[in-house]
Amino acid sequence: MNKPLQTLVILTPAFPKNESETGWVPTQQILVRELKKQFPLVNIVVLSFLYPYEKTEYNWHGVNITAFGGINKRKLKRLQLWQNTWKKLREIRKGNNIIGILSFWCGECALVGRYFSRMYGIKHYCWICGQDARKQNRYVKFIRPPANELVAISDFVAGEFCKNHGTKPGYTIPNAIDQNMFSAFAPEKKDIDVLAVASIHALKQYNIFVSVIKTLKSYLPGIKAVQVGDGEEKETLKMLINGAGVSQDINLSGMQPHEEVLKLMQRSKILLHPSAYEGFSTVCLEALYAGAHVISFVKPMDHEIKNWHIVKTEEEMGKKALELLSDSHIQHEQILVYSMENIAKQFMSLFHHNIAI
């Protein structure tokens, strides 16, 4: 009789519908891919609640994905979504030895994951990744997660969750990058002064990005800036750019494949990240590895990170950018902060330390 497969179940709000969709939850998909690579004998199953939009089952880089297409389900249909995921979890349990459940974000995935794991005596961890640490997260009071099931993506997120919900996460496993994604690219000439990469909505504070470029232009008339991303406030951003008189200085490139974004980072001197709130930005980590300096308001870790400059105000952001761009001796080193290879091993050690690496 065959022994049941050692299976790790991952619950996520969204997941790519195919291997070419690199823009959906990029950190989480890189982690899943790395887990599969590092632990080929572990059966990894992903249950995606909301996206892809349709119900489907498919294989992604050797990982079995079940999508429930719950993006537009509300009220009673939302309960039905949770029932369907619960039913799928029971099916998986029948034929597999579930070594653990990992929930991405402390939301509805963690709600289902926590109570299912408690009912069946399975290890469960929730990776708190950013917005879910804020006070507005209404799921936390229903999940009632113990500290030893919570994994924060950064020191900042751990502190925010404790401040807002009264529980300090028992673990911090930071965000990371797959440095192999850069291996195919030759180093580029640094011909972009300032790069910004993020979706275009209010939290990202693109008004500050535009204002900083306007200030820099008065000192550096030939400044070249690029913004990558799309969102509901794109037209507002265009109006801000035109109003500031920097339409010739900022190139709005829209959404780009991940590969193209990495190439742009290699061409950039500075990544400007004016977001008001951030868990541990992947684009900042990637930009550092691409040899750019990073300027942001949010300090993700308690310790300093080389070439990542933390400022408190818009004025400070502009001054730091000018200082860096005016320094003819500045070094654009390749900084690897955290490797996803090591992060995958840290996660697996939470579930089963005897699994061979």
C-alpha positions in Angstrom: 0.0 0.0 0.0 1.4 3.4 -1.0 2.1 5.9 1.8 0.1 9.1 1.6 1.9 12.0 0.0 3.4 14.6 2.2 1.4 17.6 1.2 1.6 21.3 1.9 -1.6 23.2 1.2 -1.4 26.9 0.4 -4.4 29.2 0.6 -4.3 32.4 -1.4 -6.8 35.1 -2.5 -5.3 35.1 -6.0 -2.8 33.2 -8.2 -1.6 33.4 -11.8 -3.9 31.5 -14.2 -0.9 30.4 -16.3 2.9 30.5 -16.1 3.2 33.8 -18.2 1.1 35.8 -15.7 4.0 37.1 -13.7 2.2 40.2 -12.4 -0.3 38.5 -10.1 1.0 38.2 -6.4 4.6 38.1 -7.6 6.1 37.5 -4.2 3.8 34.6 -3.4 4.2 32.9 -6.8 8.0 33.1 -6.5 7.8 31.5 -3.1 5.6 28.7 -4.3 7.9 28.0 -7.2 10.9 28.0 -4.9 9.2 25.6 -2.5 8.5 23.2 -5.4 12.1 23.5 -6.5 13.7 23.1 -3.1 11.3 20.3 -1.9 10.4 18.2 -5.0 9.2 15.3 -2.8 6.6 17.4 -1.2 3.2 17.7 -3.0 2.3 21.4 -3.0 -1.3 22.2 -3.6 -2.6 25.8 -4.0 -6.2 26.8 -3.5 -7.0 30.2 -4.9 -10.2 31.9 -3.7 -10.8 34.8 -6.0 -8.6 34.8 -9.1 -8.5 33.3 -11.7 -12.1 34.5 -12.3 -13.4 31.1 -13.4 -13.5 27.8 -11.5 -10.7 25.6 -12.8 -8.0 23.2 -12.0 -4.6 23.3 -13.7 -0.9 22.7 -13.3 1.6 25.6 -12.8 5.3 24.8 -12.7 4.5 21.3 -11.4 2.1 22.6 -8.7 -1.6 21.7 -8.7 -3.8 24.7 -8.5 -7.5 24.8 -7.8 -9.2 28.1 -8.5 -12.7 28.8 -7.1 -13.5 32.0 -9.1 -14.9 33.8 -6.1 -14.0 37.4 -7.1 -17.7 38.6 -7.4 -19.3 36.4 -4.7 -20.9 38.4 -1.9 -22.9 37.5 1.3 -24.3 34.0 1.1 -22.3 33.2 -2.0 -19.2 34.1 0.0 -20.1 31.5 2.5 -20.6 29.1 -0.3 -17.0 29.9 -1.5 -15.7 29.1 2.0 -17.7 25.9 2.0 -16.3 24.8 -1.3 -12.7 25.4 -0.2 -13.4 23.5 3.0 -14.8 20.6 1.0 -11.7 20.6 -1.2 -9.5 20.6 1.9 -11.3 17.5 3.1 -10.8 15.8 -0.3 -7.1 16.6 -0.1 -6.9 15.3 3.4 -8.4 11.9 2.5 -5.6 11.0 0.1 -2.7 12.9 1.5 -0.7 13.5 4.6 -1.1 17.2 5.1 2.0 18.5 6.9 0.6 22.0 7.1 -1.5 24.8 5.7 0.0 28.2 4.8 -2.4 31.1 4.3 -1.3 34.2 2.4 -2.6 37.4 4.2 -4.6 37.4 7.4 -8.0 37.4 5.7 -10.6 34.9 4.6 -7.9 32.4 3.6 -6.5 32.4 7.1 -10.1 32.2 8.5 -10.7 28.9 6.6 -7.2 27.7 7.2 -7.2 28.3 10.9 -10.5 26.5 11.7 -9.9 23.6 9.3 -6.4 23.0 10.8 -7.7 23.3 14.3 -10.4 20.7 13.6 -8.0 18.2 12.1 -4.9 18.9 14.2 -2.9 20.3 11.3 -0.2 22.9 11.6 -1.3 26.3 10.2 0.6 29.5 9.6 -0.5 32.8 8.2 1.9 35.1 6.3 0.9 38.7 7.1 2.1 40.6 4.1 1.1 44.3 4.6 -2.4 45.7 4.4 -3.8 42.9 6.5 -1.8 44.2 9.5 -3.8 47.4 9.5 -6.6 48.2 12.0 -9.3 48.1 9.3 -8.8 44.3 8.9 -12.2 43.0 10.1 -11.2 39.3 9.7 -8.7 39.3 12.6 -11.4 39.3 15.3 -13.0 36.2 13.8 -9.8 34.4 13.1 -8.4 35.1 16.6 -4.9 33.9 15.5 -2.4 32.9 18.2 1.0 34.5 18.0 2.7 31.1 17.2 0.6 30.9 13.9 1.5 34.3 12.7 4.4 35.1 10.4 5.1 38.7 9.5 6.7 39.7 6.3 8.8 42.4 8.0 9.6 44.0 11.3 7.4 46.9 10.4 4.4 44.6 9.7 5.0 42.7 12.9 4.9 46.0 14.8 1.8 47.2 13.0 -0.1 44.0 13.7 0.8 44.1 17.4 -0.2 47.7 17.6 -3.5 47.3 15.8 -4.6 43.8 17.0 -2.8 43.2 20.3 -0.9 40.1 19.2 2.8 40.1 18.2 3.5 37.6 15.4 5.7 34.8 16.7 7.8 34.8 13.5 9.2 37.2 11.0 10.1 35.7 7.6 10.9 38.5 5.2 10.2 39.1 1.6 12.9 38.1 -0.9 13.7 37.8 -4.5 14.8 35.1 -6.9 18.2 36.4 -8.1 18.2 33.9 -10.9 15.6 36.0 -12.7 18.3 38.5 -13.4 20.9 36.1 -14.7 19.7 36.3 -18.3 20.1 40.1 -18.4 23.4 41.9 -19.2 24.1 44.9 -17.0 22.5 48.0 -18.6 23.8 51.5 -18.8 22.2 53.7 -16.1 20.3 56.0 -18.4 17.1 56.4 -16.3 17.5 58.8 -13.4 14.3 58.0 -11.4 12.0 54.9 -11.7 8.7 54.3 -9.9 7.0 50.9 -10.1 3.6 50.3 -8.5 -0.1 50.3 -9.2 -1.6 53.8 -9.6 -3.9 54.5 -6.6 -4.0 56.9 -3.7 -2.0 54.9 -1.2 1.1 54.9 -3.6 1.1 58.7 -3.4 2.1 59.4 -7.0 1.5 63.1 -6.4 4.7 63.1 -4.4 6.5 61.3 -7.2 5.4 64.0 -9.6 6.3 66.8 -7.2 9.8 65.3 -6.6 10.5 65.1 -10.3 9.4 68.7 -10.7 11.8 69.8 -8.0 14.7 67.8 -9.5 14.0 69.3 -12.9 14.8 72.8 -11.6 18.3 71.5 -10.7 18.7 68.8 -13.4 16.9 70.1 -16.6 17.6 66.9 -18.5 16.1 64.5 -15.9 14.6 61.3 -17.2 12.0 59.5 -15.1 9.9 56.4 -15.8 6.7 55.2 -14.1 5.6 51.6 -14.5 2.1 50.4 -13.6 -1.6 51.0 -14.1 -4.6 51.7 -12.0 -7.8 53.5 -11.4 -6.1 56.9 -10.9 -4.1 56.9 -14.1 -6.0 59.9 -15.6 -5.5 61.8 -12.3 -1.7 61.1 -12.6 -1.7 62.4 -16.2 -3.3 65.6 -15.1 -0.8 66.0 -12.2 2.1 65.5 -14.6 0.7 68.0 -17.1 -0.1 70.5 -14.4 3.5 70.3 -13.0 5.0 70.8 -16.4 6.9 67.6 -16.5 5.1 65.7 -19.3 8.4 65.6 -21.3 10.3 64.3 -18.3 8.1 61.4 -17.1 7.5 58.4 -19.3 4.3 56.6 -18.3 5.1 53.1 -19.6 1.9 51.3 -18.2 1.9 47.7 -17.2 5.0 45.8 -18.3 6.0 42.1 -18.1 8.1 41.3 -15.0 11.1 40.7 -17.2 10.9 44.1 -18.7 10.5 45.8 -15.3 13.8 44.1 -14.2 15.5 45.5 -17.2 14.2 49.0 -16.5 15.5 48.6 -12.9 19.0 47.7 -14.2 18.9 51.0 -16.3 17.8 53.1 -13.3 19.9 55.1 -10.8 17.1 55.5 -8.2 13.8 53.7 -7.4 11.5 56.2 -5.8 8.9 54.5 -3.7 6.6 57.2 -2.1 3.9 54.7 -0.8 2.3 55.7 2.5 2.2 52.1 3.7 4.1 49.1 2.6 4.7 45.6 4.0 8.1 44.8 2.4 8.1 45.9 -1.2 9.3 43.4 -3.7 10.2 46.1 -6.2 12.5 47.8 -3.7 14.3 44.5 -3.1 14.6 43.9 -6.9 15.8 47.4 -7.5 18.6 47.0 -5.0 19.7 43.8 -6.7 19.5 45.6 -10.1 22.0 48.2 -8.7 19.6 51.1 -8.0 19.4 53.1 -4.9 16.0 53.1 -3.2 14.3 56.0 -1.4 11.1 55.3 0.6 9.1 56.5 3.6 8.5 53.1 5.2 11.4 51.3 6.9 10.7 47.6 6.6 13.2 46.1 8.9 14.6 47.4 12.2 18.2 47.1 10.8 19.6 49.3 8.1 19.7 48.0 4.5 22.5 49.2 2.3 21.5 51.7 -0.5 17.9 51.8 0.9 17.4 55.4 2.1 14.5 56.1 4.5 13.1 59.6 4.6 10.2 61.2 6.6 8.9 63.9 4.3 8.4 64.8 0.7 11.1 67.5 1.0 13.5 65.0 2.4 12.7 62.6 -0.4 13.5 65.3 -3.0 16.8 66.3 -1.2 18.0 62.7 -1.0 17.2 62.1 -4.7 19.1 65.2 -5.7 22.0 64.3 -3.5 22.3 60.8 -5.1 21.9 62.1 -8.6 24.5 64.8 -8.1 27.1 62.4 -6.7 29.5 61.5 -9.6 31.2 58.9 -7.5 28.1 57.0 -6.4 28.3 53.2 -6.5 25.5 51.2 -8.0 26.2 47.9 -6.3 24.2 44.7 -6.6 22.6 44.3 -3.2 21.0 40.9 -2.3 19.0 41.5 0.9 17.2 38.2 1.1 17.2 35.2 -1.2 13.9 33.4 -1.8 15.8 30.1 -1.7 16.5 30.6 2.0 13.1 32.0 2.7 11.4 28.9 1.3 13.6 26.7 3.6 12.6 28.9 6.6 8.9 28.3 5.8 9.3 24.6 5.3 11.1 24.3 8.6 8.0 25.6 10.4 6.0 22.7 9.1 8.4 19.8 9.0 12.0 20.2 10.1 12.9 16.6 9.1 12.2 17.1 5.4 15.5 16.8 3.5 16.7 19.8 1.7 
